[in-house]
Amino acid sequence: MKRRSFLGLVKPTLEYTTLAALSSIPLKKVPASKTATFMVPGTMEGTDLLALKVGDEVKAGQALAPIADSDDYAISTIAGKVTALEPFTDAHSNAFIAVTVEAADDQEWADSLGSDPDLAAVAANLQNGPGALCLKPVLDPETNINTILVLGMDQDLMTTAVQYAVKTRGAYLAKGIETLKKITGVSEIILVVPSDLTGNVQGCKCTIKEVGASYPSANPKLVMHNIVGKTVPAGKTLEDMGVLCLSAEAVAALGESCETGKPCVNKIVTLVAKDGEALNVQVPVGTPIQDVLDVKRIALNDGDRLILGGPMTGVATYSTSLPVLPGTDAIMVQDGAKLPEIEDASCVNCGECIKVCPAKVPVNMLVRFLENQLYVDAAEKYDLLSCVDCGFCSFVCPARIPIYQYIGLAKFELSRMAPEAE
């Protein structure tokens, strides 16, 4: 929902979608596919080091670690046989090994973890589940994590997957928070939820805070500033501030795994069709995107846009055979005939981007440096690294400049320069 002042003097407001808009739509369950693909960080270089081979038998819930002596793995959501190990590079140039498993007739599960796993067991078996649980900062002796921030609000518009997990998995969420306290030793856990879901989390033994309905108030760095009361400096992360940020769905999945003794394998995903109608589906991680689109019989035509994520910060992808990932909160399809064209136009200096920027970045000046690939100057002079990546600037730009994408490219190039400078 968008609101704008009649006089145009007040910045426009975007509001998050809430579960109230989807209350009449039940959760659709997507069955496990005959094949599933799992992305494990790493490269295929030095194949003699691969601990996982084509033809290996795997069990449902088993940690798939193709690289020997590596802490990176994916959780297999089906039992079957490994049919392929292939290199894959995502839109941010991160390298992965794509492990494809063909389902067996007998779906055998890996050995039970028990109801009371310790930190080592969770780290070795339950990371990278639905919601993308990551405890590496806790395991890093150089990182002093003293607070865990659990986000119970979706970070993009038109998505309600995380909210659905909070509303329907409150008991598992409470169990997950209890488990986190026990295995990490971190006593300060802050759960942030929208006002209409506070009644669903009263059983959680932690500090509960409300987040506003205006976008992008659920952005982790803005939550840190506005709710936690700590400002994340430019170029720093929440971990640098001693805070580990986790999705409420990831914590609920941890709680379910501890309750049942088996890794949780089902991800909640908001599916948004071309007409904007949305519904939540439950799908095993690793399932091809096409299986999710088939729930609403969505057909892709030339020019249509397939997006992983929401409309503000989602990433367009090229194939429906790619899998649902642990962090896939939404799958969105936009009608190519109705898409506004991105233009290679010059900034008209209207100032709309400056009005909406939550980090007060001088975007009109910043974009000039980014267009000319002056990334170091952009960071040093015009607050590039203060950007919180909300995409609001691109949304309001009348010149249709892809500012959000320019910023993402600039941050990526700067990250590549950093190791070279050392």
Helices and strands as residue ranges (DSSP letters): E 2-3, E 13-14, G 19-22, E 28-29, E 35-41, G 47-49, E 57-58, E 63-64, E 74-75, E 80-89, E 95-103, H 119-125, H 136-139, E 147-151, H 161-168, H 170-184, E 188-194, G 195-200, E 207-211, H 220-223, I 224-228, G 239-241, E 243-247, H 248-260, E 266-272, E 278-284, H 289-293, E 305-308, E 315-317, E 330-334, G 336-338, H 352-356, H 363-371, H 375-381, G 384-386, H 392-396, H 403-421
